[in-house]
Amino acid sequence: GSLLFGATGCVSPPLPGWMYWPYDPPERVDFETPGDRIGKIMSLSQQLTSADPTAERRITEELVAMIRTETDPLVREHIVDALAGSSESMALAVLRAGLNDDATEVRVAACKGLSRHQNEESLAALTKALREDADIDVRQAATRSLASFKGPEATRALAIALQDRDPALQYLAVQSLRKMSDVDYGNDVNAWLEYAQGGHPQPHHPTVAER
């Protein structure tokens, strides 16, 4: 006792336990849980909906800074969802980069986000995800997202899904093509594939049962 407290008499230090510990006390940090961070992200996302250009850039920069150090995939998914609401080029760059995330749910969120930005870069990124991603959930998300695009390139991209061995992916491709075209070949995958590859098969006339 005399070594530790001799200079101060009987007054105990604020944290007496640390006086017996041979190392420096830990720094005090304000620890945010993943739930705290998600709450903050959702608030920023809401602010984006009515932000002027200056505020939009500030919020986007804050979200981009967050995702650079975020280790929790669920939190990264929410950040990607939020950035989908920004028109800033850095937000679109993060959405495209999100297609390379280790977590399936983040890549799915990136696909959904890119559907809100119909440009050549987004179309190319979604086509690459549909062709190369090993996860069926991501390929399905890319197939759904391609329905938001118009033009022959998007149509050709969906031919990839029509040729996949997964019947659910083929079905989603048919639904996407129905949304983006003014023809209907029913559920005839071969006819839709011919159309997606630039052909002109005869339109489908539904039977009474189908109607």
C-alpha positions as a LaTeX table, in Angstrom:
\begin{tabular}{lrrr}
\hline
Residue & $x$ (\AA) & $y$ (\AA) & $z$ (\AA) \\
\hline
Gly1 & 0.00 & 0.00 & 0.00 \\
Ser2 & 2.76 & 2.44 & 0.84 \\
Leu3 & 4.34 & 2.13 & $-2.62$ \\
Leu4 & 1.09 & 2.88 & $-4.41$ \\
Phe5 & $-0.70$ & 5.23 & $-2.11$ \\
Gly6 & 1.98 & 6.70 & 0.20 \\
Ala7 & 2.02 & 10.01 & $-1.65$ \\
Thr8 & $-1.72$ & 10.50 & $-1.40$ \\
Gly9 & $-2.47$ & 9.19 & 2.06 \\
Cys10 & $-5.67$ & 7.18 & 2.26 \\
Val11 & $-7.30$ & 8.60 & $-0.86$ \\
Ser12 & $-8.08$ & 5.82 & $-3.32$ \\
Pro13 & $-7.48$ & 6.41 & $-7.03$ \\
Pro14 & $-10.59$ & 6.62 & $-9.29$ \\
Leu15 & $-9.98$ & 3.15 & $-10.73$ \\
Pro16 & $-7.99$ & 1.29 & $-8.03$ \\
Gly17 & $-8.03$ & $-1.95$ & $-9.96$ \\
Trp18 & $-5.84$ & $-0.51$ & $-12.71$ \\
Met19 & $-3.14$ & 0.45 & $-10.15$ \\
Tyr20 & $-2.25$ & $-3.22$ & $-9.74$ \\
Trp21 & $-2.22$ & $-3.92$ & $-13.51$ \\
Pro22 & 1.29 & $-3.74$ & $-15.04$ \\
Tyr23 & 0.06 & $-2.39$ & $-18.39$ \\
Asp24 & $-1.43$ & 0.91 & $-19.44$ \\
Pro25 & $-5.22$ & 1.07 & $-19.07$ \\
Pro26 & $-7.11$ & 0.63 & $-22.34$ \\
Glu27 & $-8.22$ & 3.68 & $-24.23$ \\
Arg28 & $-11.83$ & 4.56 & $-23.71$ \\
Val29 & $-13.76$ & 4.10 & $-26.93$ \\
Asp30 & $-17.41$ & 4.57 & $-27.79$ \\
Phe31 & $-18.32$ & 1.09 & $-29.01$ \\
Glu32 & $-21.02$ & 0.93 & $-31.67$ \\
Thr33 & $-22.83$ & $-2.36$ & $-32.19$ \\
Pro34 & $-23.78$ & $-3.49$ & $-35.71$ \\
Gly35 & $-27.35$ & $-2.51$ & $-34.80$ \\
Asp36 & $-26.18$ & 1.01 & $-33.93$ \\
Arg37 & $-24.38$ & 1.30 & $-37.26$ \\
Ile38 & $-27.38$ & $-0.03$ & $-39.21$ \\
Gly39 & $-29.61$ & 2.53 & $-37.48$ \\
Lys40 & $-27.23$ & 5.31 & $-38.51$ \\
Ile41 & $-27.11$ & 4.01 & $-42.10$ \\
Met42 & $-30.91$ & 3.87 & $-42.35$ \\
Ser43 & $-31.09$ & 7.46 & $-41.10$ \\
Leu44 & $-28.57$ & 8.58 & $-43.73$ \\
Ser45 & $-30.50$ & 6.66 & $-46.39$ \\
Gln46 & $-33.69$ & 8.49 & $-45.45$ \\
Gln47 & $-31.87$ & 11.82 & $-45.63$ \\
Leu48 & $-30.73$ & 11.01 & $-49.16$ \\
Thr49 & $-34.30$ & 10.95 & $-50.46$ \\
Ser50 & $-34.70$ & 14.73 & $-50.00$ \\
Ala51 & $-31.07$ & 15.89 & $-50.02$ \\
Asp52 & $-29.84$ & 18.74 & $-52.19$ \\
Pro53 & $-26.70$ & 18.03 & $-54.29$ \\
Thr54 & $-24.31$ & 19.27 & $-51.57$ \\
Ala55 & $-25.94$ & 17.17 & $-48.86$ \\
Glu56 & $-26.17$ & 14.18 & $-51.19$ \\
Arg57 & $-22.42$ & 14.30 & $-51.77$ \\
Arg58 & $-21.69$ & 14.65 & $-48.05$ \\
Ile59 & $-23.94$ & 11.70 & $-47.11$ \\
Thr60 & $-22.52$ & 9.58 & $-49.94$ \\
Glu61 & $-18.96$ & 10.30 & $-48.82$ \\
Glu62 & $-19.88$ & 9.29 & $-45.26$ \\
Leu63 & $-21.40$ & 5.99 & $-46.41$ \\
Val64 & $-18.44$ & 5.23 & $-48.68$ \\
Ala65 & $-16.04$ & 5.87 & $-45.79$ \\
Met66 & $-18.06$ & 3.48 & $-43.61$ \\
Ile67 & $-18.01$ & 0.58 & $-46.04$ \\
Arg68 & $-14.22$ & 0.77 & $-46.42$ \\
Thr69 & $-13.71$ & $-0.42$ & $-42.85$ \\
Glu70 & $-16.91$ & $-2.41$ & $-42.21$ \\
Thr71 & $-16.32$ & $-6.07$ & $-41.34$ \\
Asp72 & $-19.95$ & $-7.12$ & $-40.76$ \\
Pro73 & $-21.60$ & $-8.28$ & $-44.03$ \\
Leu74 & $-25.09$ & $-7.36$ & $-42.80$ \\
Val75 & $-23.95$ & $-3.78$ & $-42.20$ \\
Arg76 & $-22.23$ & $-3.68$ & $-45.61$ \\
Glu77 & $-25.50$ & $-4.87$ & $-47.17$ \\
His78 & $-27.34$ & $-1.92$ & $-45.58$ \\
Ile79 & $-24.67$ & 0.51 & $-46.78$ \\
Val80 & $-25.00$ & $-0.80$ & $-50.34$ \\
Asp81 & $-28.81$ & $-0.47$ & $-50.10$ \\
Ala82 & $-28.39$ & 3.13 & $-48.95$ \\
Leu83 & $-25.89$ & 4.03 & $-51.66$ \\
Ala84 & $-28.35$ & 2.82 & $-54.31$ \\
Gly85 & $-30.28$ & 6.00 & $-53.56$ \\
Ser86 & $-27.36$ & 8.26 & $-54.48$ \\
Ser87 & $-26.62$ & 9.50 & $-58.00$ \\
Glu88 & $-23.00$ & 10.29 & $-57.14$ \\
Ser89 & $-20.39$ & 8.50 & $-59.27$ \\
Met90 & $-18.61$ & 7.23 & $-56.15$ \\
Ala91 & $-21.84$ & 5.52 & $-55.04$ \\
Leu92 & $-22.16$ & 3.75 & $-58.38$ \\
Ala93 & $-18.51$ & 2.69 & $-58.14$ \\
Val94 & $-19.24$ & 1.10 & $-54.73$ \\
Leu95 & $-22.30$ & $-0.70$ & $-56.13$ \\
Arg96 & $-20.19$ & $-2.19$ & $-58.91$ \\
Ala97 & $-17.45$ & $-3.10$ & $-56.44$ \\
Gly98 & $-20.09$ & $-4.71$ & $-54.23$ \\
Leu99 & $-20.47$ & $-7.45$ & $-56.84$ \\
Asn100 & $-17.03$ & $-8.70$ & $-55.73$ \\
Asp101 & $-17.88$ & $-8.80$ & $-52.01$ \\
Asp102 & $-17.24$ & $-12.09$ & $-50.20$ \\
Ala103 & $-20.80$ & $-12.11$ & $-48.82$ \\
Thr104 & $-23.65$ & $-13.29$ & $-51.06$ \\
Glu105 & $-26.15$ & $-10.89$ & $-49.48$ \\
Val106 & $-23.94$ & $-7.90$ & $-50.30$ \\
Arg107 & $-23.61$ & $-8.99$ & $-53.93$ \\
Val108 & $-27.40$ & $-9.46$ & $-54.13$ \\
Ala109 & $-27.90$ & $-5.94$ & $-52.71$ \\
Ala110 & $-25.43$ & $-4.57$ & $-55.26$ \\
Cys111 & $-27.46$ & $-6.16$ & $-58.09$ \\
Lys112 & $-30.65$ & $-4.58$ & $-56.78$ \\
Gly113 & $-28.95$ & $-1.22$ & $-56.39$ \\
Leu114 & $-27.58$ & $-1.23$ & $-59.93$ \\
Ser115 & $-31.10$ & $-1.76$ & $-61.30$ \\
Arg116 & $-31.84$ & 1.84 & $-60.21$ \\
His117 & $-29.05$ & 3.21 & $-62.41$ \\
Gln118 & $-29.67$ & 2.25 & $-66.02$ \\
Asn119 & $-26.36$ & 3.02 & $-67.71$ \\
Glu120 & $-23.75$ & 1.08 & $-69.66$ \\
Glu121 & $-21.54$ & 0.46 & $-66.62$ \\
Ser122 & $-24.40$ & $-0.98$ & $-64.57$ \\
Leu123 & $-25.55$ & $-3.16$ & $-67.47$ \\
Ala124 & $-22.03$ & $-4.49$ & $-68.01$ \\
Ala125 & $-21.58$ & $-5.21$ & $-64.29$ \\
Leu126 & $-24.89$ & $-7.08$ & $-64.03$ \\
Thr127 & $-24.15$ & $-9.08$ & $-67.18$ \\
Lys128 & $-20.78$ & $-10.10$ & $-65.74$ \\
Ala129 & $-22.43$ & $-11.14$ & $-62.45$ \\
Leu130 & $-25.03$ & $-13.20$ & $-64.32$ \\
Arg131 & $-22.35$ & $-14.92$ & $-66.38$ \\
Glu132 & $-19.66$ & $-15.47$ & $-63.74$ \\
Asp133 & $-21.03$ & $-15.49$ & $-60.19$ \\
Ala134 & $-21.06$ & $-18.98$ & $-58.69$ \\
Asp135 & $-24.01$ & $-18.24$ & $-56.38$ \\
Ile136 & $-27.50$ & $-18.83$ & $-57.80$ \\
Asp137 & $-28.99$ & $-16.13$ & $-55.55$ \\
Val138 & $-26.71$ & $-13.53$ & $-57.13$ \\
Arg139 & $-27.44$ & $-14.73$ & $-60.66$ \\
Gln140 & $-31.16$ & $-14.55$ & $-59.91$ \\
Ala141 & $-30.80$ & $-11.02$ & $-58.53$ \\
Ala142 & $-28.88$ & $-9.96$ & $-61.64$ \\
Thr143 & $-31.58$ & $-11.50$ & $-63.86$ \\
Arg144 & $-34.34$ & $-9.59$ & $-62.04$ \\
Ser145 & $-32.36$ & $-6.36$ & $-62.18$ \\
Leu146 & $-31.81$ & $-6.60$ & $-65.92$ \\
Ala147 & $-35.58$ & $-6.18$ & $-66.39$ \\
Ser148 & $-35.09$ & $-2.48$ & $-65.56$ \\
Phe149 & $-32.95$ & $-1.97$ & $-68.68$ \\
Lys150 & $-34.06$ & $-1.42$ & $-72.25$ \\
Gly151 & $-32.35$ & $-2.23$ & $-75.51$ \\
Pro152 & $-30.78$ & $-5.17$ & $-77.30$ \\
Glu153 & $-27.75$ & $-5.44$ & $-74.99$ \\
Ala154 & $-29.94$ & $-6.10$ & $-71.96$ \\
Thr155 & $-32.01$ & $-8.55$ & $-73.97$ \\
Arg156 & $-28.89$ & $-10.41$ & $-75.10$ \\
Ala157 & $-27.63$ & $-10.53$ & $-71.52$ \\
Leu158 & $-30.75$ & $-12.41$ & $-70.47$ \\
Ala159 & $-29.94$ & $-15.13$ & $-73.01$ \\
Ile160 & $-27.24$ & $-16.17$ & $-70.50$ \\
Ala161 & $-29.93$ & $-16.93$ & $-67.91$ \\
Leu162 & $-32.14$ & $-18.69$ & $-70.47$ \\
Gln163 & $-29.27$ & $-21.09$ & $-71.23$ \\
Asp164 & $-28.58$ & $-21.83$ & $-67.55$ \\
Arg165 & $-29.46$ & $-25.33$ & $-66.34$ \\
Asp166 & $-31.41$ & $-23.90$ & $-63.39$ \\
Pro167 & $-35.13$ & $-23.83$ & $-64.33$ \\
Ala168 & $-35.84$ & $-21.12$ & $-61.74$ \\
Leu169 & $-33.28$ & $-18.85$ & $-63.40$ \\
Gln170 & $-34.77$ & $-19.57$ & $-66.82$ \\
Tyr171 & $-38.21$ & $-18.66$ & $-65.48$ \\
Leu172 & $-36.92$ & $-15.37$ & $-64.03$ \\
Ala173 & $-35.30$ & $-14.55$ & $-67.37$ \\
Val174 & $-38.64$ & $-15.08$ & $-69.11$ \\
Gln175 & $-40.36$ & $-12.78$ & $-66.61$ \\
Ser176 & $-37.69$ & $-10.11$ & $-67.11$ \\
Leu177 & $-37.96$ & $-10.32$ & $-70.88$ \\
Arg178 & $-41.75$ & $-10.00$ & $-70.67$ \\
Lys179 & $-41.36$ & $-6.77$ & $-68.69$ \\
Met180 & $-38.90$ & $-5.18$ & $-71.10$ \\
Ser181 & $-40.36$ & $-6.24$ & $-74.46$ \\
Asp182 & $-43.63$ & $-5.93$ & $-76.33$ \\
Val183 & $-43.78$ & $-9.59$ & $-77.42$ \\
Asp184 & $-44.91$ & $-12.67$ & $-75.54$ \\
Tyr185 & $-43.77$ & $-16.22$ & $-76.08$ \\
Gly186 & $-45.48$ & $-17.63$ & $-73.02$ \\
Asn187 & $-43.17$ & $-19.95$ & $-71.10$ \\
Asp188 & $-41.43$ & $-21.21$ & $-74.24$ \\
Val189 & $-37.78$ & $-20.86$ & $-73.20$ \\
Asn190 & $-36.50$ & $-21.79$ & $-76.69$ \\
Ala191 & $-38.61$ & $-19.08$ & $-78.33$ \\
Trp192 & $-37.45$ & $-16.51$ & $-75.79$ \\
Leu193 & $-33.85$ & $-17.57$ & $-76.34$ \\
Glu194 & $-34.22$ & $-17.11$ & $-80.09$ \\
Tyr195 & $-35.71$ & $-13.67$ & $-79.45$ \\
Ala196 & $-32.96$ & $-12.70$ & $-76.97$ \\
Gln197 & $-30.34$ & $-13.68$ & $-79.53$ \\
Gly198 & $-31.90$ & $-11.36$ & $-82.13$ \\
Gly199 & $-34.37$ & $-13.69$ & $-83.84$ \\
His200 & $-38.09$ & $-13.17$ & $-84.50$ \\
Pro201 & $-40.01$ & $-16.33$ & $-83.55$ \\
Gln202 & $-43.77$ & $-16.43$ & $-83.98$ \\
Pro203 & $-45.60$ & $-14.78$ & $-81.04$ \\
His204 & $-47.22$ & $-17.03$ & $-78.53$ \\
His205 & $-51.03$ & $-17.26$ & $-78.52$ \\
Pro206 & $-52.17$ & $-18.49$ & $-75.09$ \\
Thr207 & $-54.67$ & $-21.30$ & $-74.90$ \\
Val208 & $-57.93$ & $-20.94$ & $-72.97$ \\
Ala209 & $-56.36$ & $-22.92$ & $-70.11$ \\
Glu210 & $-53.34$ & $-20.60$ & $-69.98$ \\
Arg211 & $-55.56$ & $-17.53$ & $-69.98$ \\
\hline
\end{tabular}
